[in-house]
């Protein structure tokens, strides 16, 4: 089961890389999400 999960992760990674969209560091993404949550309150 763990190997299937890993293969799925690899597949999703490969698909994301094909898009060539700009990426941001995960820490920045979390900060953006938290800021949106605070504004929604």
PQR file with spaces between the fields and no chain letter, atoms N, CA, C, O and H, PARSE charges and radii, in Angstrom:
ATOM       1  N    UNK     1       0.828   -1.195    0.000 -0.4000 1.5000
ATOM       2  CA   UNK     1       0.000    0.000    0.000 -0.0000 2.0000
ATOM       3  C    UNK     1       0.873    1.259    0.000  0.5500 1.7000
ATOM       4  O    UNK     1       0.580    2.227   -0.703 -0.5500 1.4000
ATOM       5  N    UNK     2       1.923    1.235    0.779 -0.4000 1.5000
ATOM       6  CA   UNK     2       2.817    2.384    0.856 -0.0000 2.0000
ATOM       7  C    UNK     2       3.458    2.680   -0.502  0.5500 1.7000
ATOM       8  O    UNK     2       3.638    3.840   -0.875 -0.5500 1.4000
ATOM       9  H    UNK     2       2.161    0.449    1.350  0.4000 1.0000
ATOM      10  N    UNK     3       3.798    1.622   -1.231 -0.4000 1.5000
ATOM      11  CA   UNK     3       4.401    1.806   -2.560 -0.0000 2.0000
ATOM      12  C    UNK     3       3.404    2.436   -3.534  0.5500 1.7000
ATOM      13  O    UNK     3       3.793    3.243   -4.378 -0.5500 1.4000
ATOM      14  H    UNK     3       3.652    0.680   -0.928  0.4000 1.0000
ATOM      15  N    UNK     4       2.130    2.078   -3.425 -0.4000 1.5000
ATOM      16  CA   UNK     4       1.108    2.676   -4.278 -0.0000 2.0000
ATOM      17  C    UNK     4       0.954    4.166   -3.983  0.5500 1.7000
ATOM      18  O    UNK     4       0.792    4.977   -4.895 -0.5500 1.4000
ATOM      19  H    UNK     4       1.814    1.422   -2.740  0.4000 1.0000
ATOM      20  N    UNK     5       1.006    4.514   -2.709 -0.4000 1.5000
ATOM      21  CA   UNK     5       0.930    5.922   -2.324 -0.0000 2.0000
ATOM      22  C    UNK     5       2.111    6.693   -2.898  0.5500 1.7000
ATOM      23  O    UNK     5       1.955    7.811   -3.388 -0.5500 1.4000
ATOM      24  H    UNK     5       1.138    3.856   -1.968  0.4000 1.0000
ATOM      25  N    UNK     6       3.279    6.093   -2.835 -0.4000 1.5000
ATOM      26  CA   UNK     6       4.479    6.745   -3.357 -0.0000 2.0000
ATOM      27  C    UNK     6       4.375    6.932   -4.873  0.5500 1.7000
ATOM      28  O    UNK     6       4.747    7.982   -5.397 -0.5500 1.4000
ATOM      29  H    UNK     6       3.405    5.184   -2.437  0.4000 1.0000
ATOM      30  N    UNK     7       3.874    5.920   -5.571 -0.4000 1.5000
ATOM      31  CA   UNK     7       3.702    6.046   -7.016 -0.0000 2.0000
ATOM      32  C    UNK     7       2.710    7.142   -7.371  0.5500 1.7000
ATOM      33  O    UNK     7       2.916    7.877   -8.336 -0.5500 1.4000
ATOM      34  H    UNK     7       3.572    5.067   -5.145  0.4000 1.0000
ATOM      35  N    UNK     8       1.647    7.256   -6.607 -0.4000 1.5000
ATOM      36  CA   UNK     8       0.660    8.303   -6.832 -0.0000 2.0000
ATOM      37  C    UNK     8       1.291    9.681   -6.618  0.5500 1.7000
ATOM      38  O    UNK     8       1.042   10.608   -7.388 -0.5500 1.4000
ATOM      39  H    UNK     8       1.480    6.659   -5.823  0.4000 1.0000
ATOM      40  N    UNK     9       2.106    9.809   -5.572 -0.4000 1.5000
ATOM      41  CA   UNK     9       2.800   11.069   -5.310 -0.0000 2.0000
ATOM      42  C    UNK     9       3.716   11.437   -6.475  0.5500 1.7000
ATOM      43  O    UNK     9       3.764   12.595   -6.890 -0.5500 1.4000
ATOM      44  H    UNK     9       2.309    9.056   -4.947  0.4000 1.0000
ATOM      45  N    UNK    10       4.433   10.460   -6.996 -0.4000 1.5000
ATOM      46  CA   UNK    10       5.335   10.699   -8.122 -0.0000 2.0000
ATOM      47  C    UNK    10       4.548   11.142   -9.345  0.5500 1.7000
ATOM      48  O    UNK    10       4.953   12.061  -10.057 -0.5500 1.4000
ATOM      49  H    UNK    10       4.394    9.520   -6.659  0.4000 1.0000
ATOM      50  N    UNK    11       3.427   10.487   -9.584 -0.4000 1.5000
ATOM      51  CA   UNK    11       2.575   10.840  -10.729 -0.0000 2.0000
ATOM      52  C    UNK    11       2.088   12.283  -10.607  0.5500 1.7000
ATOM      53  O    UNK    11       2.145   13.040  -11.576 -0.5500 1.4000
ATOM      54  H    UNK    11       3.097    9.740   -9.006  0.4000 1.0000
ATOM      55  N    UNK    12       1.611   12.668   -9.428 -0.4000 1.5000
ATOM      56  CA   UNK    12       1.132   14.023   -9.204 -0.0000 2.0000
ATOM      57  C    UNK    12       2.258   15.044   -9.348  0.5500 1.7000
ATOM      58  O    UNK    12       2.056   16.133   -9.886 -0.5500 1.4000
ATOM      59  H    UNK    12       1.565   12.053   -8.640  0.4000 1.0000
ATOM      60  N    UNK    13       3.433   14.684   -8.866 -0.4000 1.5000
ATOM      61  CA   UNK    13       4.596   15.565   -8.997 -0.0000 2.0000
ATOM      62  C    UNK    13       4.926   15.785  -10.469  0.5500 1.7000
ATOM      63  O    UNK    13       5.143   16.917  -10.902 -0.5500 1.4000
ATOM      64  H    UNK    13       3.597   13.799   -8.429  0.4000 1.0000
ATOM      65  N    UNK    14       4.963   14.698  -11.231 -0.4000 1.5000
ATOM      66  CA   UNK    14       5.273   14.794  -12.660 -0.0000 2.0000
ATOM      67  C    UNK    14       4.250   15.663  -13.392  0.5500 1.7000
ATOM      68  O    UNK    14       4.617   16.455  -14.260 -0.5500 1.4000
ATOM      69  H    UNK    14       4.786   13.778  -10.879  0.4000 1.0000
ATOM      70  N    UNK    15       2.975   15.520  -13.046 -0.4000 1.5000
ATOM      71  CA   UNK    15       1.928   16.334  -13.671 -0.0000 2.0000
ATOM      72  C    UNK    15       2.106   17.810  -13.333  0.5500 1.7000
ATOM      73  O    UNK    15       1.931   18.677  -14.189 -0.5500 1.4000
ATOM      74  H    UNK    15       2.677   14.877  -12.340  0.4000 1.0000
ATOM      75  N    UNK    16       2.449   18.082  -12.101 -0.4000 1.5000
ATOM      76  CA   UNK    16       2.647   19.473  -11.676 -0.0000 2.0000
ATOM      77  C    UNK    16       3.847   20.087  -12.382  0.5500 1.7000
ATOM      78  O    UNK    16       3.807   21.260  -12.753 -0.5500 1.4000
ATOM      79  H    UNK    16       2.591   17.378  -11.406  0.4000 1.0000
ATOM      80  N    UNK    17       4.895   19.328  -12.573 -0.4000 1.5000
ATOM      81  CA   UNK    17       6.088   19.844  -13.247 -0.0000 2.0000
ATOM      82  C    UNK    17       5.805   20.148  -14.715  0.5500 1.7000
ATOM      83  O    UNK    17       6.400   21.070  -15.273 -0.5500 1.4000
ATOM      84  H    UNK    17       4.928   18.375  -12.272  0.4000 1.0000
ATOM      85  N    UNK    18       4.912   19.397  -15.351 -0.4000 1.5000
ATOM      86  CA   UNK    18       4.572   19.608  -16.756 -0.0000 2.0000
ATOM      87  C    UNK    18       3.907   20.971  -16.967  0.5500 1.7000
ATOM      88  O    UNK    18       4.065   21.579  -18.026 -0.5500 1.4000
ATOM      89  H    UNK    18       4.429   18.649  -14.897  0.4000 1.0000
ATOM      90  N    UNK    19       3.174   21.446  -15.978 -0.4000 1.5000
ATOM      91  CA   UNK    19       2.434   22.703  -16.104 -0.0000 2.0000
ATOM      92  C    UNK    19       3.356   23.914  -16.221  0.5500 1.7000
ATOM      93  O    UNK    19       2.951   24.944  -16.762 -0.5500 1.4000
ATOM      94  H    UNK    19       3.047   20.952  -15.118  0.4000 1.0000
ATOM      95  N    UNK    20       4.573   23.808  -15.728 -0.4000 1.5000
ATOM      96  CA   UNK    20       5.545   24.912  -15.759 -0.0000 2.0000
ATOM      97  C    UNK    20       5.011   26.185  -15.124  0.5500 1.7000
ATOM      98  O    UNK    20       5.431   27.284  -15.488 -0.5500 1.4000
ATOM      99  H    UNK    20       4.902   22.972  -15.289  0.4000 1.0000
ATOM     100  N    UNK    21       4.102   26.050  -14.191 -0.4000 1.5000
ATOM     101  CA   UNK    21       3.597   27.216  -13.483 -0.0000 2.0000
ATOM     102  C    UNK    21       4.587   27.591  -12.388  0.5500 1.7000
ATOM     103  O    UNK    21       5.267   26.725  -11.838 -0.5500 1.4000
ATOM     104  H    UNK    21       3.761   25.158  -13.896  0.4000 1.0000
ATOM     105  N    UNK    22       4.667   28.871  -12.074 -0.4000 1.5000
ATOM     106  CA   UNK    22       5.600   29.268  -11.012 -0.0000 2.0000
ATOM     107  C    UNK    22       5.178   28.649   -9.681  0.5500 1.7000
ATOM     108  O    UNK    22       3.991   28.477   -9.406 -0.5500 1.4000
ATOM     109  H    UNK    22       4.115   29.574  -12.521  0.4000 1.0000
ATOM     110  N    UNK    23       6.156   28.326   -8.881 -0.4000 1.5000
ATOM     111  CA   UNK    23       5.861   27.742   -7.576 -0.0000 2.0000
ATOM     112  C    UNK    23       6.385   28.659   -6.478  0.5500 1.7000
ATOM     113  O    UNK    23       7.223   29.529   -6.715 -0.5500 1.4000
ATOM     114  H    UNK    23       7.120   28.466   -9.104  0.4000 1.0000
ATOM     115  N    UNK    24       5.869   28.440   -5.273 -0.4000 1.5000
ATOM     116  CA   UNK    24       6.321   29.215   -4.119 -0.0000 2.0000
ATOM     117  C    UNK    24       6.714   28.245   -3.015  0.5500 1.7000
ATOM     118  O    UNK    24       6.217   27.119   -2.970 -0.5500 1.4000
ATOM     119  H    UNK    24       5.189   27.733   -5.081  0.4000 1.0000
ATOM     120  N    UNK    25       7.595   28.669   -2.132 -0.4000 1.5000
ATOM     121  CA   UNK    25       7.973   27.812   -1.004 -0.0000 2.0000
ATOM     122  C    UNK    25       6.751   27.491   -0.134  0.5500 1.7000
ATOM     123  O    UNK    25       5.850   28.318    0.012 -0.5500 1.4000
ATOM     124  H    UNK    25       7.999   29.584   -2.169  0.4000 1.0000
ATOM     125  N    UNK    26       6.732   26.305    0.430 -0.4000 1.5000
ATOM     126  CA   UNK    26       5.593   25.843    1.226 -0.0000 2.0000
ATOM     127  C    UNK    26       5.307   26.769    2.407  0.5500 1.7000
ATOM     128  O    UNK    26       4.147   26.984    2.761 -0.5500 1.4000
ATOM     129  H    UNK    26       7.464   25.634    0.312  0.4000 1.0000
ATOM     130  N    UNK    27       6.362   27.320    3.019 -0.4000 1.5000
ATOM     131  CA   UNK    27       6.152   28.234    4.149 -0.0000 2.0000
ATOM     132  C    UNK    27       5.361   29.462    3.713  0.5500 1.7000
ATOM     133  O    UNK    27       4.489   29.934    4.442 -0.5500 1.4000
ATOM     134  H    UNK    27       7.304   27.145    2.732  0.4000 1.0000
ATOM     135  N    UNK    28       5.664   29.977    2.531 -0.4000 1.5000
ATOM     136  CA   UNK    28       4.927   31.133    2.014 -0.0000 2.0000
ATOM     137  C    UNK    28       3.478   30.758    1.724  0.5500 1.7000
ATOM     138  O    UNK    28       2.567   31.544    1.985 -0.5500 1.4000
ATOM     139  H    UNK    28       6.372   29.594    1.939  0.4000 1.0000
ATOM     140  N    UNK    29       3.264   29.569    1.189 -0.4000 1.5000
ATOM     141  CA   UNK    29       1.902   29.116    0.902 -0.0000 2.0000
ATOM     142  C    UNK    29       1.079   29.046    2.185  0.5500 1.7000
ATOM     143  O    UNK    29      -0.073   29.480    2.208 -0.5500 1.4000
ATOM     144  H    UNK    29       4.004   28.930    0.977  0.4000 1.0000
ATOM     145  N    UNK    30       1.666   28.502    3.254 -0.4000 1.5000
ATOM     146  CA   UNK    30       0.945   28.411    4.528 -0.0000 2.0000
ATOM     147  C    UNK    30       0.629   29.803    5.070  0.5500 1.7000
ATOM     148  O    UNK    30      -0.454   30.028    5.611 -0.5500 1.4000
ATOM     149  H    UNK    30       2.602   28.150    3.235  0.4000 1.0000
ATOM     150  N    UNK    31       1.566   30.734    4.927 -0.4000 1.5000
ATOM     151  CA   UNK    31       1.330   32.099    5.404 -0.0000 2.0000
ATOM     152  C    UNK    31       0.178   32.742    4.636  0.5500 1.7000
ATOM     153  O    UNK    31      -0.657   33.430    5.223 -0.5500 1.4000
ATOM     154  H    UNK    31       2.446   30.551    4.488  0.4000 1.0000
ATOM     155  N    UNK    32       0.135   32.517    3.329 -0.4000 1.5000
ATOM     156  CA   UNK    32      -0.946   33.066    2.517 -0.0000 2.0000
ATOM     157  C    UNK    32      -2.294   32.476    2.919  0.5500 1.7000
ATOM     158  O    UNK    32      -3.289   33.196    3.007 -0.5500 1.4000
ATOM     159  H    UNK    32       0.813   31.958    2.852  0.4000 1.0000
ATOM     160  N    UNK    33      -2.324   31.183    3.162 -0.4000 1.5000
ATOM     161  CA   UNK    33      -3.559   30.512    3.574 -0.0000 2.0000
ATOM     162  C    UNK    33      -4.042   31.058    4.915  0.5500 1.7000
ATOM     163  O    UNK    33      -5.225   31.354    5.085 -0.5500 1.4000
ATOM     164  H    UNK    33      -1.516   30.598    3.091  0.4000 1.0000
ATOM     165  N    UNK    34      -3.113   31.188    5.865 -0.4000 1.5000
ATOM     166  CA   UNK    34      -3.484   31.709    7.188 -0.0000 2.0000
ATOM     167  C    UNK    34      -4.001   33.142    7.087  0.5500 1.7000
ATOM     168  O    UNK    34      -4.957   33.501    7.773 -0.5500 1.4000
ATOM     169  H    UNK    34      -2.152   30.948    5.727  0.4000 1.0000
ATOM     170  N    UNK    35      -3.385   33.955    6.248 -0.4000 1.5000
ATOM     171  CA   UNK    35      -3.835   35.342    6.082 -0.0000 2.0000
ATOM     172  C    UNK    35      -5.251   35.376    5.530  0.5500 1.7000
ATOM     173  O    UNK    35      -6.066   36.179    5.984 -0.5500 1.4000
ATOM     174  H    UNK    35      -2.608   33.663    5.690  0.4000 1.0000
ATOM     175  N    UNK    36      -5.558   34.527    4.567 -0.4000 1.5000
ATOM     176  CA   UNK    36      -6.914   34.476    4.003 -0.0000 2.0000
ATOM     177  C    UNK    36      -7.917   34.014    5.045  0.5500 1.7000
ATOM     178  O    UNK    36      -9.043   34.508    5.089 -0.5500 1.4000
ATOM     179  H    UNK    36      -4.896   33.875    4.198  0.4000 1.0000
ATOM     180  N    UNK    37      -7.512   33.063    5.889 -0.4000 1.5000
ATOM     181  CA   UNK    37      -8.427   32.574    6.939 -0.0000 2.0000
ATOM     182  C    UNK    37      -8.736   33.682    7.931  0.5500 1.7000
ATOM     183  O    UNK    37      -9.874   33.825    8.378 -0.5500 1.4000
ATOM     184  H    UNK    37      -6.597   32.662    5.854  0.4000 1.0000
ATOM     185  N    UNK    38      -7.721   34.465    8.274 -0.4000 1.5000
ATOM     186  CA   UNK    38      -7.945   35.555    9.238 -0.0000 2.0000
ATOM     187  C    UNK    38      -8.876   36.606    8.665  0.5500 1.7000
ATOM     188  O    UNK    38      -9.720   37.145    9.380 -0.5500 1.4000
ATOM     189  H    UNK    38      -6.797   34.349    7.911  0.4000 1.0000
ATOM     190  N    UNK    39      -8.732   36.902    7.380 -0.4000 1.5000
ATOM     191  CA   UNK    39      -9.606   37.896    6.744 -0.0000 2.0000
ATOM     192  C    UNK    39     -11.041   37.414    6.664  0.5500 1.7000
ATOM     193  O    UNK    39     -11.971   38.219    6.721 -0.5500 1.4000
ATOM     194  H    UNK    39      -8.046   36.464    6.798  0.4000 1.0000
ATOM     195  N    UNK    40     -11.232   36.101    6.532 -0.4000 1.5000
ATOM     196  CA   UNK    40     -12.571   35.535    6.393 -0.0000 2.0000
ATOM     197  C    UNK    40     -13.364   35.592    7.693  0.5500 1.7000
ATOM     198  O    UNK    40     -14.591   35.489    7.669 -0.5500 1.4000
ATOM     199  H    UNK    40     -10.477   35.447    6.486  0.4000 1.0000
ATOM     200  N    UNK    41     -12.695   35.751    8.811 -0.4000 1.5000
ATOM     201  CA   UNK    41     -13.381   35.754   10.116 -0.0000 2.0000
ATOM     202  C    UNK    41     -14.107   37.030   10.383  0.5500 1.7000
ATOM     203  O    UNK    41     -14.728   37.179   11.435 -0.5500 1.4000
ATOM     204  H    UNK    41     -11.698   35.834    8.831  0.4000 1.0000
